[in-house]
Amino acid sequence: MTTPDDPTAGAPAPGGPTASRVWPLAWPTMLSMALNSSVGLADFLIVGQLGAAELAAAGVAHQLHFMLFGVMAAVTTGTVALVARACGASEEREADRVLRLSCALGAGVGALTLLVLPFADAVIGLFGVEPEVAGPAARYLRILFAFNVPFAIGLVVASGLRGAGDVRTPLWIGAIVNVANVFLNFGLVFGRFGMPELGLDGSALGTGIALTLGTVILFLLWWRDALVLPRHGWLDGFDRERARRILRIGVPTAIEQTTWQLGLILFLRVIAGYGTEAISAYLIGVRILSFSFVPGIGFATAASTLVGQYLGAGRPEEAARFGWRSNRGAMIVMGAVGLTIIGFARPLAGMFGAAGDETVDLTVTFIYILGAVQPLMAVEFALGGALRGAGDTRFPLVAILTGLFVFRLGSAFTLQALYQPTIVHIWLCLISDYAVKALMLTWRFGSGRWQTTRV
């Protein structure tokens, strides 16, 4: 039994199999992300019925929208780390203060991203896509970005709940959002269920409305004190020092994630030079293999939460043990899922037959390549999450920049400078990227330096 003065009060109890601590935090996130992947694939299948150009347009716009995740990491990463530390030290009121301040910061970041709207056409033009793709992509981007403020707030609240160890609430709310997303996308794209037929624009509108619905539900629960972190007062805790702590942890990750997204955009720009079919195949392949990413995200959430909580409780050895266990679990599960997807690559790619035979064939090839590196990607997810949960966000940034820019993009640009590579040669550059990141993150976590990170 613990007392209020016991520093381990509220921390995970010692003893018992390590897996029994990891899985309860990992599986709800896995299920949530599996639902997200299913919906993402369903959206692509819906849009794919409109043709390869529309499919590429939606994919390019979503790639830019993913930048919001990178920018928002300035807030969400610090939120997870500080909420986890506060809960590990049984400081519930501090955890609530962090979450409320983070919501305000998130709303501000979301509002700043709206400045992109007047320049949507110019931004899409940077991809070098064909005109039949550029126009629809710019419209899609404008519609989706209009919902950035509520989406950003929802990301923050969900991150705070995960930091507190509540991974089930984001799960069931995500399920509602996903069902609404598919329903609205199908209805607004094809004019079903009494909705107007908006084509590709309807897909963007349906996604934005569904994401806003999730944030509304979270706020209603918070207002009624139905969340694991009770509401103590809306303005309590709004001070500069707390904001500085949140951003000090999160800004390096935001730089990492934003730079990573920029690198992916550059890589997509290279792929776009091979035509609409190549870019469509790449985007479809990533969507299909996102089911393999699901376990990695789940184990990353578990590692981040448990490492943060055990460090907050003053037990760094336990934090290290859970980090390694999360990494092993991620490698095994992601590897198995990746192999399964490789085995069914042809029928999975065939679901997008409306995009053309060339797109399907290229999709199969890309699935083979990306599926083979899933164990390496698992290390990036799990150990990267563990380091971020400890507040060590700078080293993952170095690893990301090295792998993506020096090895993936560096290899692609070198190949193009030396001779005329095929799109398959460009895709093979992915292997060096993930191998280098896995080695760097394994070394860093094994060094134990993250155990003394000050937050």
N, C-alpha and C positions, 0 to 999 in steps of 0.2 A: 504494500500500500504506500502511496506517496502523499506528501503533505504539500500545501501551497508553497512552502519554502524549498521543496526538493527540486533541484535543477533538472531532473529527468522527468518531472511530471508532464504528462502529455506527449512524451516521446514514445516511439515504438518500443515495446518491451523487449528485453534481451531474450536470447534462447530460442529454441525451435529452429526448424529448417529455414534457411535463407529464402528458399523459393516461396514459402508461405507468406513472406513479407512482400516480395516482388510482385507476384501474380495478382493479388487483390488490387494493386494500383495499376498494373499493366493491362489486365484484360478489359476493363471498361473503356480505357482509351483505345485499345486495339479495336474493340467492337464499334466504338464511335467513329474511328477513322475508316474502318471497313465500310460502314454505312456511307461515310463521305465519299469514299472511292466508288462505291456502287452508284451513288447519285451522280458523281462526276462522269462516270462511264455512261450512265443513262442519258445525261445531258448531251454528251458527245454523240450518242446513238441518235438522239432526237435531231440534233443539228446536222448530223451526217446525212440525214435524209434529204437535206436541202442541197447537198453537193460538196465537193472537195474545197471549193473556194470559201464557202460559208464555214466549213469546219476549221480551215486554217485561220479565218478571221477571228472566230471565237477563241481558238487556242492562243493566238498572238495577244488578244486583248486580256485574256486570263493571265498570261505570263507577266504582263505589265501590272495587273491587279495584285499579283503575288508580291509585288514590291511593297505593298502595304504591310504584309506580314513582316517584311524585313525592317521597315521603318518602325513598326509597332513594337518590335523586339526591344527597343530602347525603354519601353515601359513594361512589357509583359515579362521579360527575363528578370528584371529587378523585382517585380511583383512576386513571382514564384519564389525567388531566393529569400526575400525578406519575410514573406508570409510563412514559408516553411521554417525559417529560423525562429520566428516569433512563436509559432505553434509548438516547435520542439522545446522551447523554453517556457511554455505555458503562459505566454503573454498574448492572450486572445484580443485584448483591446488594441494592442499595437498592430496586430495583424489586420484588424478592421480599419484602423487609421491608414495603413499602407494601401489597402484595397481602395478606399474612397479617394485618396489622393491620386492613385494610379488611374482611376476612372476619369478624373478631371484632366490629367495629363494625356490620356488616350484620346479623349474628345478633342483636345487641342491639336494633337498630331493628325487625327482624321480630318479636321477642318483644313489644316494646311495642305493636305493632299488634293483638295478641291482646286487648288491653283493650277493643276495640270489640265483641267477641263478645256480652257480656251485654246490649248496647244495640242489637243488630241491628234489632229491630222499630222502635225509635224512630228510628234512622238512616234506614231505608227510608221511614218515614213522612214525612220531610222532603221527599221527592220529590212528595208529593201525588198519588201514583198511586192507582188504584182498588183496593178491597179484594181483588179477584180476582188482582191483581198483587202487592200488598204482602206477603201471607203467604208465597207461594212464593219471592219475592225474598229475604226475610229468612233462610229456611232455606238457600237457595243461598249466601248471603253467609257464614253461619256455617261451612258445610262448606269453602268455598274459603279462608277466612281461617285455618283450622286448619293449613294447609300453608305459612303465610307465612315461617316461619323457614328451612326448606330452600330455599324459592324465593328469599328474599333473599340467601342465601349464593351460590346459583347465579348470580344477577345480578352480584354483585361479582366472582366469578372470571371470568365471561365478559367483564366490562368490563376487567379487568386484562389479559386475553389480547389484547383489541382494542387497548389502549394500547400493548402490546408489538409490535403489528403482526401478531399471529396471529388472523386473522379466519376461518380455515378450521376450526379445532377447534370453536368455537361453532356453525359451520354444520352439521357432520355430527352433532354431539350434538343440535342443535335438530331435525334431520331425524328422529332416533330418537324424540325426545320427541313430535314431531308425529304420527308414525305411531301411537305408543302412545296418544296423546290421542284420536285418531279411533276407534281400536279399542275403547278403554275406554268412551268416550262412547256409541258405538253399542250396545255390549254391555250397559252398565248402564242405559241409558235404556229399551231395548226388551226386555231380558232375553235376549239372544243369547249364543252361545258359552259356555253353561253359567253365565252370570252372572245375578244376581237382577235382576228388573225394578223399577227404582227411579224411573222417570220423570225429571222435571226434576232431582231430587236426584242421580241417577246421573251427569248431565252435570257437576255440580260436583265430585263425587267422582273421576270419571275424569280431569278436568283436574288436580286436586290431586296425584293419584298420578303422572301423567305428568311434571309439573313436578319432583316430588321425584326421580324417576328420573334426570332430567338432572343434578341436583346430585350425586347419588351417583356417576354416571359421571365427572364432573369431578374429584371428590375421589379416586376410585380412580386416575385418571391422574396427579394431583398427587402422591399418595402414592408412586407408582412412578417419579417424576421423568420423566414422559413428556410434560410440557408445556414450552413455550418458556421459561418462567421456572422453573428448577429449585428444589426445596425445600432450604433451607439449615438449617432448624431452626424448629420450630413457634412458639417464644416469642421468637425473636430479633427485635429491633426494636420491641417493644411499649413505646413511650415516649410521654409526653404531647405532646412537641413535634411528633412525626410525626403523631400523631392530630390535633393542632391544625391542621397544614398541610392535611391531607386535608379536614377540615371547613370550614376557612376558604375553600377553593375551592368545596366542594360545597354548603354551606348556602344561599348565595344561589340556586343552581339548584334546591335542594329547595324553597325558598320559592316560587320561580318556578313549578315544576312542580305543587306542591301547591295553590298559589293558582289556577293554570290549571285544575286538576282541579275545584276548588271552583267556579270560574266556569262550567265545563262542566256541573256539577251544577245550578247555578242556571239555566243555559240549558235544561237538560233539565226542570227544574221548570216553566219557562214553557211548554215544549212539552207537558208532561203535562196542562196545563189544556185542551188540545184533544182529549184522549181517548186511549185505548189504541192506536187505529189510527195516530194521528200520531206517538206516541212509538215505536211499532214501526217505522214507515217511516223515521224518523230513524236509529234504531239499525241497521236493515238497510242503509240507504244508506251509512252510515259504514263498515260491514263490507265492502261491495262496493268502495267507493272506497279502502279500505285498500291495495288493489293499486297504486293510484297513489302512495300514501305511501311504498311500498317503495323506489323509487329515491332519494327524499329522505333516508331513513334511511341508505341505503348511502353516499351522498355526504357526509352529515353525519359518519358514522364515519370516512371517508377524510380529510375536512377536519380533524376533531378530532385524529386521530392524526398526520397529516403536519405540521400547524401546530405541535403540541406538540413533535414530534421535531426539526423545523428550528429552533425557538426554543431548544431544549435544546442544539443544536449551534452556536448563535450565528449563525444565518443567517436573520434576519427577512425579508429580501427574498424568499427562496425560500418562506418560510411564506405571505407575502401572495400570491404567484403561485399556489400550490396552492389557497389559499382561493377566489380568484376563479374558477379553472378548475373547482373542485368546484361552485361556484354556477351557472356556465353549464351544466354538464352536468346538474345537477339540474333546472333550468328546462326544458331541452329534453326530457329524458326524461319528467319528470312531466307536462308539457304534452301530450306525445304519448299517454301512457297514459290521461290524463284524457279526451282527445278520443275515444279508442277506447271507453272505458267509456260515455261519453255516447251514442255511436253504437249501443251494444247495451243501452241502459238498460232498454227494455221487456222483452226476453227474460231479462235478468239479474234484474230485479225479479219476473218471472213465476215464477221458481223458488220463490218464497215464496207461491205461490197459496193454500196452506192457511191463510194468515193473513187472507185475504179480499181482495175486489176493491178496496175503498177503500184498504187498506194498500198494495197493489201500485201503484195510481195515484199515491198520495202519494210512494212511494219513487222512482218515475220522475222526478217533479218535483224532489225533493231532489237526485237524482243530477245533473240538469242544472245546478243552482245550485252545488253543491260542486265538480263537475267543472270548471266554468269558472274557478275560482280556483286551480287546481293550480300554475300558474307562480308565483303569489304565495306559496303555501305552500312552494314549493321554496326560496325565499330564506330563509324562516324555518328550514328544516331545515339548509341548507348553511352559510349565514353564521352562524347561531346555533351550529352545531357547531364552526365554525372559531374563533369567539370563546371558546367554552368550552374548546376544546383549548389555547388560549393562557392560560387561567386568568381571562379577563375574563368572569365569570359575572354580574356585577351589571347590566350594561346590557341583556342579554337579558331579565332580570326586569322592567326598566322597560318594555321594548317589549311583553312579554306582557301586563302589567297594563293598559297603555294601550289596546292593541288589543281585548282581551277585555272589560274592565270598562267603559271609557269609550265605546268605539264599538259593540261587539256588544251587550252587555247594556244599555248606555245607550240605544242606538237602539231595542231591543226594548221597554224600559220606557217610553220616550217615545211610541212608537206606541200602546202599550196605554193610556197616559194620555190621548192626544188623541182616539182613536177605537177602533173594534173591528176590529183587523187580523185577517186570515186567517193560517193557519199558514205560508202561502207568504211573506207579508210578514215574518214573524218570521225565517224561514230566510234571506231576502235580507240581513238584518243581518250575516251572515257576511262579506259582501264587504268592508265597510268595515274590519272587524277585520283581515283578512289584508293589505289594501292598506297600512294604517298600519304594521303590523309590518314589512312588506317595505321600506318607505321608511326606517324608523328603523334597521334592521339594516344596510342598504346604506350609509347615512351613517356609521355607527359603524365598520364594517370599513374603509371608504375613508379614514377619518381617521388610521388607523395607530396610534391610542393603545394598542391592545391589545398592540402589540409590546414595550412596556416594562412589562407587568403583572408584578408580583412574586408568585411562588408559593412 
